[in-house]
């Protein structure tokens, strides 16, 4: 079993992370190799179950052919190949440029990114005002292991891929990161703030954790929040 061991002088405990890409072990600098691997062996059964969990999940891989359905904030858009270089929406149809699959995928991703920025920016500023805070900037991320982040200076980074899920999930992600403008942690106070911004956030959070692996255009899998 291959394990990527990452050591840190500041770390005091051992921690495992299993993703579709592999197994990562975060370990204190002072622990010997023998101690580290002894702990890994104790966790072998858990690691194998976690890897099987990922293997059983096959993210969708779209071909962007005529008639194919693409999700967007709970709606279904029907793909139609058309002349041109960019993707654009016309009613419930997503017109995509003709060409090889990778070229079309890039155009479709660009379209989703534009929609994500248009969706998140006003929502983030509105939610922040409710907490008497200010958002300095809203940016997009394509991270595979994190849905969003918030800096101490008020910059939000939100994963555009959540637009492939229900609208409530995207709203929850935004509320989650905006709440960090006041509570830079995941304490009880933090979750109370999330509830103020989105009273029914729990269902959206559970949906993201359970189905977020589906939010991809090409097989890459982001993490959970």
Secondary structure, 3 states (H helix, E strand, C coil): CCEEEEEECCCCCCEEEEECCEEEEEEECCCCHHHHHHHHHHCHHHHHHHHHHHHCCCCCECCCCCCCEEEEECEEEEEEEECCCCCEEECCEEEEECCCHHHHHHHHHHHHHHHHHHHHHHHHHHHHHHCCCCCCEEEEECCCCCCEEECCCCEEEEEHHHHHCEHHHHHHHHHHHHHCCCCCCCCHHHHHHHHHHCCCHHHHHHHHHHHHHHCCCECCCCCCC
